[in-house]
Structure formats: structure tokens, C-alpha cells
Amino acid sequence: VVSTQSTGRSPPRQGPGKNYQPDWECRECKINNFVKRTKCFRCGKDRSEVEVILNAEGKPIGPNDWLCPKCNGHNFSRRETCYKCKTDKTRLQKRRTKK
């Protein structure tokens, strides 16, 4: 049952949906940044350089590890192909540099 009385508070936020993007943590200064920021508000470094990337379990991945864009598998840096779907890492990197 939903109360119609005003409590003066905002309604609770909805859980993560299809387009949900979490805030991000700066690897340099360990500060949390809002998702809309492209640079860390404390140290000013670009998000792409210092963002701590999390795997599916919410644990940080290593600095040279990579997430497969096809299946979201967490791969150690030494892997040349994704352990889950066998997507080639070098093909992914070539595709990124062409854009």
C-alpha cells in the first residue's frame, strides 16, 4: 500500500535498470565521482586514465586486465583471447584504434 501523505522526502530510487551506469572511483585519489563526470573532480585526470573498472562481481580488475565487450568476461592481461567466448583481444584493440 502506497501512502499519499507527503513525508517531505524524495521517493526511493529505483534499482539498476537497463541503462544504469554507476558512479566511478578514481584510481589515483580513491575518490568517488558522479557518472556524468569525464574528469576526476579532485585530481582532474581523465576518467579513461584513472577509472577503477569492476568485474561482474563488483571487484576491481587489474590495471592491464580487460573486459570482453562481447560477453563481459574478466580476462587477465596475459590472455590474448577471452576465456569465455574466445574473442581475440588484438582484433578488439585494432577496432578501437580505427575509430
Backbone as XML, in Angstrom:
<?xml version="1.0"?>
<chain id="A" units="angstrom">
  <residue number="1" name="VAL">
    <atom name="N" x="0.854" y="-1.172" z="0.000"/>
    <atom name="CA" x="0.000" y="0.000" z="0.000"/>
    <atom name="C" x="0.899" y="1.233" z="0.000"/>
  </residue>
  <residue number="2" name="VAL">
    <atom name="N" x="0.633" y="2.150" z="-0.895"/>
    <atom name="CA" x="1.405" y="3.374" z="-1.004"/>
    <atom name="C" x="0.650" y="4.489" z="-0.314"/>
  </residue>
  <residue number="3" name="SER">
    <atom name="N" x="1.326" y="5.188" z="0.576"/>
    <atom name="CA" x="0.718" y="6.294" z="1.295"/>
    <atom name="C" x="0.684" y="7.520" z="0.405"/>
  </residue>
  <residue number="4" name="THR">
    <atom name="N" x="-0.395" y="8.284" z="0.487"/>
    <atom name="CA" x="-0.498" y="9.508" z="-0.299"/>
    <atom name="C" x="-0.069" y="10.723" z="0.509"/>
  </residue>
  <residue number="5" name="GLN">
    <atom name="N" x="0.256" y="10.515" z="1.785"/>
    <atom name="CA" x="0.704" y="11.625" z="2.609"/>
    <atom name="C" x="2.133" y="11.994" z="2.257"/>
  </residue>
  <residue number="6" name="SER">
    <atom name="N" x="2.424" y="13.293" z="2.267"/>
    <atom name="CA" x="3.767" y="13.768" z="1.978"/>
    <atom name="C" x="4.631" y="13.633" z="3.224"/>
  </residue>
  <residue number="7" name="THR">
    <atom name="N" x="5.791" y="13.072" z="3.065"/>
    <atom name="CA" x="6.730" y="12.928" z="4.175"/>
    <atom name="C" x="7.840" y="13.964" z="4.089"/>
  </residue>
  <residue number="8" name="GLY">
    <atom name="N" x="7.860" y="14.737" z="3.006"/>
    <atom name="CA" x="8.925" y="15.708" z="2.812"/>
    <atom name="C" x="10.192" y="15.090" z="2.256"/>
  </residue>
  <residue number="9" name="ARG">
    <atom name="N" x="10.160" y="13.825" z="1.948"/>
    <atom name="CA" x="11.324" y="13.126" z="1.408"/>
    <atom name="C" x="11.070" y="12.752" z="-0.042"/>
  </residue>
  <residue number="10" name="SER">
    <atom name="N" x="12.152" y="12.587" z="-0.761"/>
    <atom name="CA" x="12.045" y="12.111" z="-2.137"/>
    <atom name="C" x="11.683" y="10.632" z="-2.122"/>
  </residue>
  <residue number="11" name="PRO">
    <atom name="N" x="10.992" y="10.172" z="-3.154"/>
    <atom name="CA" x="10.692" y="8.730" z="-3.215"/>
    <atom name="C" x="11.980" y="7.946" z="-3.379"/>
  </residue>
  <residue number="12" name="PRO">
    <atom name="N" x="12.005" y="6.701" z="-2.951"/>
    <atom name="CA" x="13.233" y="5.896" z="-3.074"/>
    <atom name="C" x="13.628" y="5.733" z="-4.536"/>
  </residue>
  <residue number="13" name="ARG">
    <atom name="N" x="14.948" y="5.685" z="-4.784"/>
    <atom name="CA" x="15.452" y="5.483" z="-6.142"/>
    <atom name="C" x="15.149" y="4.083" z="-6.614"/>
  </residue>
  <residue number="14" name="GLN">
    <atom name="N" x="14.885" y="3.987" z="-7.887"/>
    <atom name="CA" x="14.681" y="2.672" z="-8.494"/>
    <atom name="C" x="16.017" y="1.958" z="-8.592"/>
  </residue>
  <residue number="15" name="GLY">
    <atom name="N" x="15.981" y="0.650" z="-8.566"/>
    <atom name="CA" x="17.209" y="-0.138" z="-8.684"/>
    <atom name="C" x="17.807" y="-0.020" z="-10.068"/>
  </residue>
  <residue number="16" name="PRO">
    <atom name="N" x="18.972" y="-0.619" z="-10.267"/>
    <atom name="CA" x="19.629" y="-0.545" z="-11.570"/>
    <atom name="C" x="18.750" y="-1.091" z="-12.677"/>
  </residue>
  <residue number="17" name="GLY">
    <atom name="N" x="18.568" y="-0.305" z="-13.714"/>
    <atom name="CA" x="17.791" y="-0.713" z="-14.874"/>
    <atom name="C" x="18.691" y="-0.992" z="-16.054"/>
  </residue>
  <residue number="18" name="LYS">
    <atom name="N" x="18.101" y="-1.048" z="-17.222"/>
    <atom name="CA" x="18.842" y="-1.386" z="-18.429"/>
    <atom name="C" x="19.954" y="-0.372" z="-18.732"/>
  </residue>
  <residue number="19" name="ASN">
    <atom name="N" x="19.688" y="0.898" z="-18.534"/>
    <atom name="CA" x="20.663" y="1.939" z="-18.871"/>
    <atom name="C" x="21.410" y="2.464" z="-17.647"/>
  </residue>
  <residue number="20" name="TYR">
    <atom name="N" x="21.381" y="1.755" z="-16.550"/>
    <atom name="CA" x="22.021" y="2.194" z="-15.311"/>
    <atom name="C" x="23.538" y="2.216" z="-15.457"/>
  </residue>
  <residue number="21" name="GLN">
    <atom name="N" x="24.158" y="3.308" z="-15.044"/>
    <atom name="CA" x="25.615" y="3.406" z="-15.006"/>
    <atom name="C" x="26.006" y="3.863" z="-13.611"/>
  </residue>
  <residue number="22" name="PRO">
    <atom name="N" x="26.837" y="3.108" z="-12.933"/>
    <atom name="CA" x="27.224" y="3.500" z="-11.578"/>
    <atom name="C" x="28.239" y="4.632" z="-11.590"/>
  </residue>
  <residue number="23" name="ASP">
    <atom name="N" x="28.377" y="5.308" z="-10.452"/>
    <atom name="CA" x="29.432" y="6.295" z="-10.290"/>
    <atom name="C" x="30.771" y="5.568" z="-10.409"/>
  </residue>
  <residue number="24" name="TRP">
    <atom name="N" x="31.844" y="6.311" z="-10.542"/>
    <atom name="CA" x="33.144" y="5.669" z="-10.729"/>
    <atom name="C" x="34.165" y="6.191" z="-9.734"/>
  </residue>
  <residue number="25" name="GLU">
    <atom name="N" x="35.144" y="5.329" z="-9.436"/>
    <atom name="CA" x="36.194" y="5.656" z="-8.474"/>
    <atom name="C" x="37.489" y="5.960" z="-9.205"/>
  </residue>
  <residue number="26" name="CYS">
    <atom name="N" x="38.177" y="7.021" z="-8.757"/>
    <atom name="CA" x="39.471" y="7.390" z="-9.318"/>
    <atom name="C" x="40.564" y="6.520" z="-8.692"/>
  </residue>
  <residue number="27" name="ARG">
    <atom name="N" x="41.377" y="5.901" z="-9.528"/>
    <atom name="CA" x="42.464" y="5.045" z="-9.065"/>
    <atom name="C" x="43.553" y="5.860" z="-8.353"/>
  </residue>
  <residue number="28" name="GLU">
    <atom name="N" x="43.730" y="7.119" z="-8.764"/>
    <atom name="CA" x="44.777" y="7.965" z="-8.198"/>
    <atom name="C" x="44.441" y="8.438" z="-6.785"/>
  </residue>
  <residue number="29" name="CYS">
    <atom name="N" x="43.263" y="9.034" z="-6.618"/>
    <atom name="CA" x="42.958" y="9.642" z="-5.311"/>
    <atom name="C" x="41.879" y="8.900" z="-4.532"/>
  </residue>
  <residue number="30" name="LYS">
    <atom name="N" x="41.409" y="7.776" z="-5.059"/>
    <atom name="CA" x="40.443" y="6.915" z="-4.357"/>
    <atom name="C" x="39.153" y="7.653" z="-3.990"/>
  </residue>
  <residue number="31" name="ILE">
    <atom name="N" x="38.750" y="8.613" z="-4.820"/>
    <atom name="CA" x="37.543" y="9.387" z="-4.552"/>
    <atom name="C" x="36.436" y="8.940" z="-5.507"/>
  </residue>
  <residue number="32" name="ASN">
    <atom name="N" x="35.202" y="8.961" z="-5.047"/>
    <atom name="CA" x="34.059" y="8.602" z="-5.862"/>
    <atom name="C" x="33.630" y="9.806" z="-6.700"/>
  </residue>
  <residue number="33" name="ASN">
    <atom name="N" x="33.376" y="9.588" z="-7.988"/>
    <atom name="CA" x="32.928" y="10.632" z="-8.907"/>
    <atom name="C" x="31.568" y="10.270" z="-9.467"/>
  </residue>
  <residue number="34" name="PHE">
    <atom name="N" x="30.714" y="11.286" z="-9.671"/>
    <atom name="CA" x="29.428" y="11.042" z="-10.305"/>
    <atom name="C" x="29.650" y="10.543" z="-11.728"/>
  </residue>
  <residue number="35" name="VAL">
    <atom name="N" x="28.743" y="9.713" z="-12.202"/>
    <atom name="CA" x="28.862" y="9.096" z="-13.515"/>
    <atom name="C" x="28.986" y="10.139" z="-14.622"/>
  </residue>
  <residue number="36" name="LYS">
    <atom name="N" x="28.387" y="11.315" z="-14.450"/>
    <atom name="CA" x="28.405" y="12.339" z="-15.503"/>
    <atom name="C" x="29.784" y="12.996" z="-15.673"/>
  </residue>
  <residue number="37" name="ARG">
    <atom name="N" x="30.670" y="12.851" z="-14.713"/>
    <atom name="CA" x="31.988" y="13.494" z="-14.797"/>
    <atom name="C" x="32.905" y="12.752" z="-15.765"/>
  </residue>
  <residue number="38" name="THR">
    <atom name="N" x="33.615" y="13.518" z="-16.595"/>
    <atom name="CA" x="34.584" y="12.930" z="-17.515"/>
    <atom name="C" x="36.001" y="13.051" z="-16.970"/>
  </residue>
  <residue number="39" name="LYS">
    <atom name="N" x="36.170" y="13.861" z="-15.922"/>
    <atom name="CA" x="37.453" y="14.016" z="-15.234"/>
    <atom name="C" x="37.203" y="13.899" z="-13.739"/>
  </residue>
  <residue number="40" name="CYS">
    <atom name="N" x="38.201" y="13.431" z="-13.003"/>
    <atom name="CA" x="38.093" y="13.339" z="-11.552"/>
    <atom name="C" x="37.985" y="14.749" z="-10.977"/>
  </residue>
  <residue number="41" name="PHE">
    <atom name="N" x="37.026" y="14.964" z="-10.088"/>
    <atom name="CA" x="36.840" y="16.307" z="-9.555"/>
    <atom name="C" x="37.949" y="16.705" z="-8.595"/>
  </residue>
  <residue number="42" name="ARG">
    <atom name="N" x="38.704" y="15.744" z="-8.056"/>
    <atom name="CA" x="39.786" y="16.084" z="-7.131"/>
    <atom name="C" x="41.121" y="16.298" z="-7.865"/>
  </residue>
  <residue number="43" name="CYS">
    <atom name="N" x="41.554" y="15.306" z="-8.662"/>
    <atom name="CA" x="42.877" y="15.415" z="-9.292"/>
    <atom name="C" x="42.820" y="15.927" z="-10.732"/>
  </residue>
  <residue number="44" name="GLY">
    <atom name="N" x="41.633" y="15.927" z="-11.344"/>
    <atom name="CA" x="41.476" y="16.475" z="-12.691"/>
    <atom name="C" x="41.905" y="15.568" z="-13.823"/>
  </residue>
  <residue number="45" name="LYS">
    <atom name="N" x="42.283" y="14.312" z="-13.518"/>
    <atom name="CA" x="42.708" y="13.394" z="-14.571"/>
    <atom name="C" x="41.498" y="12.830" z="-15.305"/>
  </residue>
  <residue number="46" name="ASP">
    <atom name="N" x="41.697" y="12.509" z="-16.599"/>
    <atom name="CA" x="40.616" y="11.963" z="-17.412"/>
    <atom name="C" x="40.134" y="10.631" z="-16.859"/>
  </residue>
  <residue number="47" name="ARG">
    <atom name="N" x="38.836" y="10.438" z="-16.936"/>
    <atom name="CA" x="38.225" y="9.208" z="-16.426"/>
    <atom name="C" x="38.833" y="7.970" z="-17.072"/>
  </residue>
  <residue number="48" name="SER">
    <atom name="N" x="39.089" y="8.042" z="-18.377"/>
    <atom name="CA" x="39.630" y="6.873" z="-19.087"/>
    <atom name="C" x="41.008" y="6.460" z="-18.576"/>
  </residue>
  <residue number="49" name="GLU">
    <atom name="N" x="41.741" y="7.381" z="-17.977"/>
    <atom name="CA" x="43.079" y="7.086" z="-17.466"/>
    <atom name="C" x="43.063" y="6.509" z="-16.055"/>
  </residue>
  <residue number="50" name="VAL">
    <atom name="N" x="42.083" y="6.903" z="-15.238"/>
    <atom name="CA" x="42.147" y="6.580" z="-13.812"/>
    <atom name="C" x="40.944" y="5.830" z="-13.252"/>
  </residue>
  <residue number="51" name="GLU">
    <atom name="N" x="39.972" y="5.507" z="-14.074"/>
    <atom name="CA" x="38.780" y="4.824" z="-13.556"/>
    <atom name="C" x="39.107" y="3.408" z="-13.094"/>
  </residue>
  <residue number="52" name="VAL">
    <atom name="N" x="38.632" y="3.056" z="-11.926"/>
    <atom name="CA" x="38.747" y="1.688" z="-11.434"/>
    <atom name="C" x="37.592" y="0.909" z="-12.065"/>
  </residue>
  <residue number="53" name="ILE">
    <atom name="N" x="37.925" y="-0.088" z="-12.871"/>
    <atom name="CA" x="36.899" y="-0.871" z="-13.558"/>
    <atom name="C" x="36.602" y="-2.105" z="-12.731"/>
  </residue>
  <residue number="54" name="LEU">
    <atom name="N" x="35.301" y="-2.396" z="-12.581"/>
    <atom name="CA" x="34.867" y="-3.536" z="-11.771"/>
    <atom name="C" x="34.384" y="-4.667" z="-12.658"/>
  </residue>
  <residue number="55" name="ASN">
    <atom name="N" x="34.611" y="-5.895" z="-12.205"/>
    <atom name="CA" x="34.099" y="-7.049" z="-12.939"/>
    <atom name="C" x="32.643" y="-7.293" z="-12.549"/>
  </residue>
  <residue number="56" name="ALA">
    <atom name="N" x="32.061" y="-8.362" z="-13.041"/>
    <atom name="CA" x="30.650" y="-8.652" z="-12.789"/>
    <atom name="C" x="30.330" y="-8.851" z="-11.309"/>
  </residue>
  <residue number="57" name="GLU">
    <atom name="N" x="31.314" y="-9.261" z="-10.519"/>
    <atom name="CA" x="31.105" y="-9.447" z="-9.075"/>
    <atom name="C" x="31.337" y="-8.168" z="-8.284"/>
  </residue>
  <residue number="58" name="GLY">
    <atom name="N" x="31.666" y="-7.064" z="-8.971"/>
    <atom name="CA" x="31.901" y="-5.798" z="-8.300"/>
    <atom name="C" x="33.297" y="-5.644" z="-7.724"/>
  </residue>
  <residue number="59" name="LYS">
    <atom name="N" x="34.210" y="-6.501" z="-8.134"/>
    <atom name="CA" x="35.596" y="-6.423" z="-7.667"/>
    <atom name="C" x="36.432" y="-5.704" z="-8.715"/>
  </residue>
  <residue number="60" name="PRO">
    <atom name="N" x="37.412" y="-4.887" z="-8.271"/>
    <atom name="CA" x="38.247" y="-4.186" z="-9.250"/>
    <atom name="C" x="39.111" y="-5.150" z="-10.052"/>
  </residue>
  <residue number="61" name="ILE">
    <atom name="N" x="39.240" y="-4.861" z="-11.341"/>
    <atom name="CA" x="40.118" y="-5.688" z="-12.173"/>
    <atom name="C" x="41.516" y="-5.081" z="-12.156"/>
  </residue>
  <residue number="62" name="GLY">
    <atom name="N" x="42.507" y="-5.873" z="-12.488"/>
    <atom name="CA" x="43.887" y="-5.404" z="-12.501"/>
    <atom name="C" x="44.095" y="-4.294" z="-13.526"/>
  </residue>
  <residue number="63" name="PRO">
    <atom name="N" x="45.175" y="-3.543" z="-13.389"/>
    <atom name="CA" x="45.397" y="-2.392" z="-14.261"/>
    <atom name="C" x="45.519" y="-2.734" z="-15.741"/>
  </residue>
  <residue number="64" name="ASN">
    <atom name="N" x="45.986" y="-3.931" z="-16.092"/>
    <atom name="CA" x="46.110" y="-4.314" z="-17.505"/>
    <atom name="C" x="45.144" y="-5.419" z="-17.901"/>
  </residue>
  <residue number="65" name="ASP">
    <atom name="N" x="44.289" y="-5.836" z="-16.968"/>
    <atom name="CA" x="43.262" y="-6.813" z="-17.302"/>
    <atom name="C" x="42.256" y="-6.147" z="-18.234"/>
  </residue>
  <residue number="66" name="TRP">
    <atom name="N" x="41.423" y="-6.945" z="-18.877"/>
    <atom name="CA" x="40.448" y="-6.376" z="-19.804"/>
    <atom name="C" x="39.130" y="-7.107" z="-19.718"/>
  </residue>
  <residue number="67" name="LEU">
    <atom name="N" x="38.061" y="-6.344" z="-19.959"/>
    <atom name="CA" x="36.720" y="-6.901" z="-20.000"/>
    <atom name="C" x="36.338" y="-7.091" z="-21.458"/>
  </residue>
  <residue number="68" name="CYS">
    <atom name="N" x="35.880" y="-8.273" z="-21.794"/>
    <atom name="CA" x="35.475" y="-8.551" z="-23.164"/>
    <atom name="C" x="34.187" y="-7.790" z="-23.471"/>
  </residue>
  <residue number="69" name="PRO">
    <atom name="N" x="34.159" y="-6.972" z="-24.527"/>
    <atom name="CA" x="32.943" y="-6.232" z="-24.846"/>
    <atom name="C" x="31.826" y="-7.118" z="-25.397"/>
  </residue>
  <residue number="70" name="LYS">
    <atom name="N" x="32.194" y="-8.311" z="-25.821"/>
    <atom name="CA" x="31.187" y="-9.227" z="-26.376"/>
    <atom name="C" x="30.406" y="-9.949" z="-25.274"/>
  </residue>
  <residue number="71" name="CYS">
    <atom name="N" x="31.116" y="-10.455" z="-24.252"/>
    <atom name="CA" x="30.451" y="-11.254" z="-23.217"/>
    <atom name="C" x="30.652" y="-10.709" z="-21.805"/>
  </residue>
  <residue number="72" name="ASN">
    <atom name="N" x="31.434" y="-9.636" z="-21.661"/>
    <atom name="CA" x="31.736" y="-9.009" z="-20.374"/>
    <atom name="C" x="32.586" y="-9.896" z="-19.465"/>
  </residue>
  <residue number="73" name="GLY">
    <atom name="N" x="33.303" y="-10.831" z="-20.044"/>
    <atom name="CA" x="34.185" y="-11.699" z="-19.269"/>
    <atom name="C" x="35.422" y="-10.943" z="-18.798"/>
  </residue>
  <residue number="74" name="HIS">
    <atom name="N" x="35.829" y="-11.168" z="-17.550"/>
    <atom name="CA" x="37.025" y="-10.550" z="-16.980"/>
    <atom name="C" x="38.225" y="-11.403" z="-17.346"/>
  </residue>
  <residue number="75" name="ASN">
    <atom name="N" x="39.136" y="-10.828" z="-18.132"/>
    <atom name="CA" x="40.312" y="-11.544" z="-18.599"/>
    <atom name="C" x="41.578" y="-10.947" z="-18.014"/>
  </residue>
  <residue number="76" name="PHE">
    <atom name="N" x="42.493" y="-11.809" z="-17.579"/>
    <atom name="CA" x="43.784" y="-11.340" z="-17.103"/>
    <atom name="C" x="44.577" y="-10.784" z="-18.278"/>
  </residue>
  <residue number="77" name="SER">
    <atom name="N" x="45.496" y="-9.892" z="-17.986"/>
    <atom name="CA" x="46.250" y="-9.201" z="-19.032"/>
    <atom name="C" x="47.015" y="-10.158" z="-19.945"/>
  </residue>
  <residue number="78" name="ARG">
    <atom name="N" x="47.435" y="-11.296" z="-19.420"/>
    <atom name="CA" x="48.232" y="-12.244" z="-20.221"/>
    <atom name="C" x="47.415" y="-12.942" z="-21.312"/>
  </residue>
  <residue number="79" name="ARG">
    <atom name="N" x="46.098" y="-12.928" z="-21.178"/>
    <atom name="CA" x="45.249" y="-13.624" z="-22.157"/>
    <atom name="C" x="45.170" y="-12.858" z="-23.470"/>
  </residue>
  <residue number="80" name="GLU">
    <atom name="N" x="45.281" y="-13.576" z="-24.575"/>
    <atom name="CA" x="45.143" y="-12.976" z="-25.907"/>
    <atom name="C" x="43.736" y="-13.174" z="-26.463"/>
  </residue>
  <residue number="81" name="THR">
    <atom name="N" x="42.999" y="-14.144" z="-25.886"/>
    <atom name="CA" x="41.603" y="-14.363" z="-26.273"/>
    <atom name="C" x="40.759" y="-14.457" z="-25.006"/>
  </residue>
  <residue number="82" name="CYS">
    <atom name="N" x="39.498" y="-14.097" z="-25.130"/>
    <atom name="CA" x="38.589" y="-14.150" z="-23.996"/>
    <atom name="C" x="38.402" y="-15.594" z="-23.549"/>
  </residue>
  <residue number="83" name="TYR">
    <atom name="N" x="38.488" y="-15.825" z="-22.258"/>
    <atom name="CA" x="38.365" y="-17.198" z="-21.745"/>
    <atom name="C" x="36.950" y="-17.742" z="-21.912"/>
  </residue>
  <residue number="84" name="LYS">
    <atom name="N" x="35.951" y="-16.858" z="-22.015"/>
    <atom name="CA" x="34.561" y="-17.308" z="-22.127"/>
    <atom name="C" x="34.129" y="-17.544" z="-23.573"/>
  </residue>
  <residue number="85" name="CYS">
    <atom name="N" x="34.293" y="-16.491" z="-24.400"/>
    <atom name="CA" x="33.742" y="-16.566" z="-25.759"/>
    <atom name="C" x="34.803" y="-16.668" z="-26.847"/>
  </residue>
  <residue number="86" name="LYS">
    <atom name="N" x="36.078" y="-16.658" z="-26.447"/>
    <atom name="CA" x="37.218" y="-16.818" z="-27.362"/>
    <atom name="C" x="37.389" y="-15.638" z="-28.332"/>
  </residue>
  <residue number="87" name="THR">
    <atom name="N" x="36.822" y="-14.474" z="-28.027"/>
    <atom name="CA" x="37.042" y="-13.280" z="-28.847"/>
    <atom name="C" x="38.503" y="-12.877" z="-28.742"/>
  </residue>
  <residue number="88" name="ASP">
    <atom name="N" x="39.106" y="-12.549" z="-29.874"/>
    <atom name="CA" x="40.523" y="-12.202" z="-29.939"/>
    <atom name="C" x="40.769" y="-10.787" z="-29.419"/>
  </residue>
  <residue number="89" name="LYS">
    <atom name="N" x="41.664" y="-10.644" z="-28.465"/>
    <atom name="CA" x="41.983" y="-9.343" z="-27.866"/>
    <atom name="C" x="42.587" y="-8.384" z="-28.894"/>
  </residue>
  <residue number="90" name="THR">
    <atom name="N" x="43.461" y="-8.863" z="-29.754"/>
    <atom name="CA" x="44.111" y="-7.984" z="-30.723"/>
    <atom name="C" x="43.116" y="-7.432" z="-31.735"/>
  </residue>
  <residue number="91" name="ARG">
    <atom name="N" x="42.100" y="-8.200" z="-32.116"/>
    <atom name="CA" x="41.059" y="-7.686" z="-33.017"/>
    <atom name="C" x="40.295" y="-6.559" z="-32.361"/>
  </residue>
  <residue number="92" name="LEU">
    <atom name="N" x="40.025" y="-6.693" z="-31.063"/>
    <atom name="CA" x="39.290" y="-5.649" z="-30.340"/>
    <atom name="C" x="40.103" y="-4.362" z="-30.290"/>
  </residue>
  <residue number="93" name="GLN">
    <atom name="N" x="41.407" y="-4.478" z="-30.051"/>
    <atom name="CA" x="42.262" y="-3.298" z="-29.969"/>
    <atom name="C" x="42.376" y="-2.608" z="-31.329"/>
  </residue>
  <residue number="94" name="LYS">
    <atom name="N" x="42.461" y="-3.370" z="-32.399"/>
    <atom name="CA" x="42.535" y="-2.788" z="-33.739"/>
    <atom name="C" x="41.258" y="-2.026" z="-34.065"/>
  </residue>
  <residue number="95" name="ARG">
    <atom name="N" x="40.115" y="-2.585" z="-33.668"/>
    <atom name="CA" x="38.831" y="-1.945" z="-33.908"/>
    <atom name="C" x="38.742" y="-0.613" z="-33.184"/>
  </residue>
  <residue number="96" name="ARG">
    <atom name="N" x="39.261" y="-0.560" z="-31.950"/>
    <atom name="CA" x="39.237" y="0.668" z="-31.145"/>
    <atom name="C" x="40.097" y="1.751" z="-31.765"/>
  </residue>
  <residue number="97" name="THR">
    <atom name="N" x="41.254" y="1.394" z="-32.302"/>
    <atom name="CA" x="42.163" y="2.407" z="-32.836"/>
    <atom name="C" x="41.689" y="2.959" z="-34.175"/>
  </residue>
  <residue number="98" name="LYS">
    <atom name="N" x="40.849" y="2.234" z="-34.903"/>
    <atom name="CA" x="40.318" y="2.720" z="-36.172"/>
    <atom name="C" x="39.307" y="3.845" z="-35.980"/>
  </residue>
  <residue number="99" name="LYS">
    <atom name="N" x="38.624" y="3.860" z="-34.850"/>
    <atom name="CA" x="37.551" y="4.839" z="-34.622"/>
    <atom name="C" x="38.058" y="6.184" z="-34.303"/>
  </residue>
</chain>
